[in-house]
Amino acid sequence: MLKIEIFQEDVTVTARNMPPKDGKPGRTIYEQRAYAYLGGKFPVQMKLQVEDPTKTYQAGEYEIDSSSFVVNNFGGLELKRFGLTITAIGKAATTAPKSNF
């Protein structure tokens, strides 16, 4: 299980605009700050993509579902670029449903 945590001050979303490229229209990416527990003394800050800026993840602890990992072309394990699934654990489980983004 890979645990991530969102603190109360990180429930807001930031927007990043991607310009048009190769004939494809520009788009806006919404992100929320979270922290991943990778086994060190402190969690590591990361960006968590959010589909809709009005549906942010509440403060609390979450785990990344095993369906969110893939084996890449070089045989290494990595997170899917899209389709990450996280599930609330503990206190956050009462306020946040399982999410795919």
N, C-alpha and C positions, 0 to 999 in steps of 0.2 A: 504494500500500500504506500502510495506517495501522498503525503499530507500537505495541503496548502492552507494558508490562513489569510483571512481578510480582516483588517482592523477597522474600527469605527471610522477613523479619518480617511479610509480608502474606499468608502462605498460610493464615491462620486466617479463619474466616467469622464475620460478625456477623449476628444475626437482628433483624428489624424486624417487629413485629406490626401488621397492618392491621385496624382494627375492622370489624365488620359494617356494611354500608351498602346502603340501598335493597333490603332483603330478601335480600341476598347474604351468605353466611357470611364471617366474618373469615378472614384467612390470614396466613401467615408468609412473609416475603421474606428470603432469604439473600443476603448480599452479601460480596464480597471486594474489598479495596482493590487498585487497579492504577494505572499511570501511562501516560498517552497522550503520544506524541511528536507534537506539532502544528506543529513547525517552529521553535519558539522555542529559547532557550538551555537551558531546563530542561523536563522532562516535566511534564504537568499531572495532578494526582491525580484519579481517577475511581472510580466504584463499578461493579463487575462483578457482575451477578446470577448466582447459582449455584442450580441446581434442587435439588440435594441437598447438605446441609452436610457429608456424608461424602466428597463427590467434589470437593475443591477443586482449583484449578489450582496446579501446582507453580511454584516460582520459575523465572523464565526470560522469554524474549521470545516474543511472539505477534503475529500479524497478523490484522486483521479482514478476512474474506472479502468480496468485492464484492457477494455476494448479501445482505449485511446492510444495504445502503443502499437507500433508496427515495426517490422524488421525491414531495414532499408536495403538498397541494391548492393551494399557492401557487407551485409550480414550483421550490421549493428542495430541496436535497439534505439528507437527514437519515438517522440510523441508525434501523432498525426498533426499536420499543419492545420487541417480543418476537421471538425467533427469531434473535438475534445469533449468528453463527458465527465462531469464532476458531480459528486453526490455530497450533500451536507451531512456532517456527522455531529453528534452531540447536540448542543443547544441550538445550533443553526438549522438542524434538521426539522425543527418545528416551524421554521419560517420560510425555508427555501426548498423547492422541489428539485428533483433530479433534473439536470440540464444538459442539453446538447447544444454546442455552438461551434 
